[in-house]
Amino acid sequence: MTVNQITGIAASDGIAIAPVYLLAEPDLSFETKSIDDVASETARVDSAVEQATAEITVIRNTAAESLGEEEAQVFDAHLMFLSDPEFVGQVKTKVEDEKLNAEAALKDVSEMFIMMFSSMEDNPYMQERAADVRDVSERIMAALLGVKLPSPATISEEVIVVAHDLTPSDTAQLNKQFVKAFVTNIGGRTSHSAIMARSLEIPAIVGTGSILDSVEDGQMIIVDALEGVVITNPTAEDIAEYEAKAKDYEDQKAEWAKLVDSQTTTKDGHHVELAANIGTPKDAEGAVSNGAEGIGLYRTEFLYMDSADFPTEDEQYEAYKAVLEAMEGKPVIVRTMDIGGDKELPYLELPEEMNPFLGYRAIRISLDQQDMFKTQLRALLRASVHGLLRIMFPMIATLPEFREAKEILLAVKEELVSEGVEVSDDIQVGIMVEIPAAAMLADQFAKEVDFFSIGTNDLIQYTMAADRMNENVSYLYQPYNPSILRLIKNVIDASHAEGKWTGMCGEMAGDQIAAPILLGLGLDEFSMSASSVLKTRSLFSKLNKSDMEVLANKAINETTTNEEVIALVEEALAEN
């Protein structure tokens, strides 16, 4: 057996050793055949339906536990369809009448039902059932063919998930008790699977290019997500070496854990706020247990992405209330819906666009479809009495956009108050600075906003004109490039000139090379994946802010490349 190393991008820290679980679409092709033993063939149908029912029941229960009863209800529709005598009965009748094999009969009947439901244009509810039929029939087909239909929710033993890519809903189903790590062919540190891996504190390596073709289901592999290396076919010596490395890392985490109740203070006594980025109310637990001093970014789009339809005002209110209560008076910045780009909703028809990242997304959708926006704002304002809420609008490019969004917010507040609903009077309203136009005009925005939060994931791709999901231009994703640092400095200085504050909720905030420079630039709040909070607190406790100011000045004025800035920071850290 040859030991191979596959390199990728270390997206979420940690080390794992476990068998592979391939999350790849199986081959469901089959041959249409005539059969003689009708009874045996209809028994195959019954057996496959029974197996599919058992699998979906497990998925439904897992989803209810990890995502909540509301999100799990989509699987109730699947179970209802599996128990529908009309559907299963027609498959068996087709086998009996036409002497067809079960696979062919299932395909014909399911296609008929899908076409029937899809054509009901005057009944959106029935149209949606077409997707249920497709999912259910695919699972029955897999059972008939004896192949495994991958489902992260059904994993019940320790594995490392290997996939071409993971969707946000795939990642949300991962149970970290059993999923010890995941590895993908594509993606980067800022892809949504990577961001969610950090929220779940699951080690992850992305962008390997070839992992799916390099391993087999059940094969033992080692994932070193500290270095970005996957070891296939490891020897006993390799396993022993990495078990020791994993223990060292756990010991290091135990040291960091001692800082969980501490403030984030530099060696020379300067305090900054370390907050956490979250995607679901459950993530707030990780923020608290990792010592976060607030929530710097609550990505509300996952409420929409994990739902079969637009979440109602009450559903949203309960989610926002849960996060505010969990943080016990610490600030919570909620970003309004940021759908578009690479985040789509099956129930929201978005136009086909050549450049969706530059198109109809985030605040642009909210201002255009104001009923949806007002529902979210009503839920947020109702929840505001349960904690310290801050509201942030994403993808703001111009002052009129911010003014319009804020006017709608104030109108909704007035409406609620007139209805007798209690609303907090202490709600800061800010913007996410992720478009260079807003960064350049920060001095004007600072007169009207309460705060800025810099979204570096998008700010970098827009400034460098390099799609962060495109591997061909991944070399241009340069967070330390002096051009990026100058934009960040411009935003921080503009906010301070008006007595306002600036935070950062992009991945750069928790980056151990970037953080010292950001400290020197005067960033007030650093928001990152919860798992990075204690590591960053430990780093800051060893640094003098005054020294970092000198470092930041050099990075901005004496370097010309990303690489020169890295070298500068590494040299400064070596001296501390």
Rosetta blueprint (number, residue, H / E / L):
1 M L
2 T L
3 V L
4 N E
5 Q E
6 I E
7 T E
8 G L
9 I E
10 A E
11 A E
12 S E
13 D L
14 G L
15 I E
16 A E
17 I E
18 A E
19 P E
20 V E
21 Y E
22 L E
23 L L
24 A L
25 E L
26 P L
27 D L
28 L L
29 S L
30 F L
31 E L
32 T L
33 K L
34 S E
35 I L
36 D L
37 D L
38 V H
39 A H
40 S H
41 E H
42 T H
43 A H
44 R H
45 V H
46 D H
47 S H
48 A H
49 V H
50 E H
51 Q H
52 A H
53 T H
54 A H
55 E H
56 I H
57 T H
58 V H
59 I H
60 R H
61 N H
62 T H
63 A H
64 A H
65 E H
66 S H
67 L H
68 G L
69 E H
70 E H
71 E H
72 A H
73 Q H
74 V H
75 F H
76 D H
77 A H
78 H H
79 L H
80 M H
81 F H
82 L H
83 S L
84 D L
85 P H
86 E H
87 F H
88 V H
89 G H
90 Q H
91 V H
92 K H
93 T H
94 K H
95 V H
96 E H
97 D H
98 E H
99 K L
100 L E
101 N L
102 A H
103 E H
104 A H
105 A H
106 L H
107 K H
108 D H
109 V H
110 S H
111 E H
112 M H
113 F H
114 I H
115 M H
116 M H
117 F H
118 S H
119 S L
120 M L
121 E L
122 D L
123 N L
124 P H
125 Y H
126 M H
127 Q H
128 E H
129 R H
130 A H
131 A H
132 D H
133 V H
134 R H
135 D H
136 V H
137 S H
138 E H
139 R H
140 I H
141 M H
142 A H
143 A H
144 L H
145 L H
146 G L
147 V L
148 K L
149 L L
150 P L
151 S L
152 P H
153 A H
154 T H
155 I L
156 S L
157 E L
158 E L
159 V E
160 I E
161 V E
162 V E
163 A E
164 H L
165 D L
166 L L
167 T L
168 P H
169 S H
170 D H
171 T H
172 A H
173 Q L
174 L L
175 N L
176 K L
177 Q L
178 F L
179 V E
180 K E
181 A E
182 F E
183 V E
184 T E
185 N L
186 I L
187 G L
188 G L
189 R L
190 T L
191 S L
192 H H
193 S H
194 A H
195 I H
196 M H
197 A H
198 R H
199 S H
200 L H
201 E L
202 I L
203 P L
204 A E
205 I E
206 V E
207 G L
208 T L
209 G L
210 S L
211 I H
212 L H
213 D H
214 S H
215 V L
216 E L
217 D L
218 G L
219 Q L
220 M E
221 I E
222 I E
223 V E
224 D E
225 A L
226 L L
227 E L
228 G L
229 V E
230 V E
231 I E
232 T E
233 N L
234 P L
235 T L
236 A H
237 E H
238 D H
239 I H
240 A H
241 E H
242 Y H
243 E H
244 A H
245 K H
246 A H
247 K H
248 D H
249 Y H
250 E H
251 D H
252 Q H
253 K H
254 A H
255 E H
256 W H
257 A H
258 K L
259 L L
260 V L
261 D L
262 S L
263 Q L
264 T L
265 T E
266 T L
267 K L
268 D L
269 G L
270 H L
271 H E
272 V L
273 E E
274 L E
275 A E
276 A E
277 N E
278 I E
279 G L
280 T L
281 P L
282 K L
283 D H
284 A H
285 E H
286 G H
287 A H
288 V H
289 S H
290 N L
291 G L
292 A L
293 E L
294 G L
295 I E
296 G E
297 L E
298 Y E
299 R E
300 T L
301 E H
302 F H
303 L H
304 Y H
305 M H
306 D L
307 S L
308 A L
309 D L
310 F L
311 P L
312 T L
313 E H
314 D H
315 E H
316 Q H
317 Y H
318 E H
319 A H
320 Y H
321 K H
322 A H
323 V H
324 L H
325 E H
326 A H
327 M L
328 E L
329 G L
330 K L
331 P E
332 V E
333 I E
334 V E
335 R E
336 T L
337 M L
338 D L
339 I L
340 G E
341 G L
342 D L
343 K E
344 E L
345 L L
346 P L
347 Y L
348 L L
349 E L
350 L L
351 P L
352 E L
353 E L
354 M L
355 N L
356 P H
357 F H
358 L H
359 G L
360 Y L
361 R L
362 A L
363 I H
364 R H
365 I H
366 S H
367 L H
368 D H
369 Q L
370 Q H
371 D H
372 M H
373 F H
374 K H
375 T H
376 Q H
377 L H
378 R H
379 A H
380 L H
381 L H
382 R H
383 A H
384 S H
385 V H
386 H H
387 G L
388 L E
389 L E
390 R E
391 I E
392 M E
393 F E
394 P L
395 M L
396 I L
397 A L
398 T L
399 L H
400 P H
401 E H
402 F H
403 R H
404 E H
405 A H
406 K H
407 E H
408 I H
409 L H
410 L H
411 A H
412 V H
413 K H
414 E H
415 E H
416 L H
417 V H
418 S H
419 E L
420 G L
421 V L
422 E L
423 V L
424 S L
425 D L
426 D L
427 I L
428 Q E
429 V E
430 G E
431 I E
432 M E
433 V E
434 E L
435 I L
436 P H
437 A H
438 A H
439 A H
440 M H
441 L L
442 A H
443 D H
444 Q H
445 F H
446 A L
447 K L
448 E L
449 V L
450 D L
451 F E
452 F E
453 S E
454 I E
455 G L
456 T H
457 N H
458 D H
459 L H
460 I H
461 Q H
462 Y H
463 T H
464 M H
465 A L
466 A L
467 D L
468 R L
469 M L
470 N L
471 E H
472 N H
473 V H
474 S H
475 Y H
476 L H
477 Y L
478 Q L
479 P L
480 Y L
481 N L
482 P H
483 S H
484 I H
485 L H
486 R H
487 L H
488 I H
489 K H
490 N H
491 V H
492 I H
493 D H
494 A H
495 S H
496 H H
497 A H
498 E L
499 G L
500 K L
501 W E
502 T E
503 G E
504 M E
505 C L
506 G L
507 E H
508 M H
509 A H
510 G H
511 D L
512 Q L
513 I L
514 A H
515 A H
516 P H
517 I H
518 L H
519 L H
520 G H
521 L H
522 G L
523 L L
524 D L
525 E E
526 F E
527 S E
528 M E
529 S E
530 A H
531 S H
532 S H
533 V H
534 L H
535 K H
536 T H
537 R H
538 S H
539 L H
540 F H
541 S H
542 K L
543 L L
544 N L
545 K H
546 S H
547 D H
548 M H
549 E H
550 V H
551 L H
552 A H
553 N H
554 K H
555 A H
556 I H
557 N H
558 E L
559 T L
560 T L
561 T L
562 N H
563 E H
564 E H
565 V H
566 I H
567 A H
568 L H
569 V H
570 E H
571 E H
572 A H
573 L H
574 A H
575 E L
576 N L
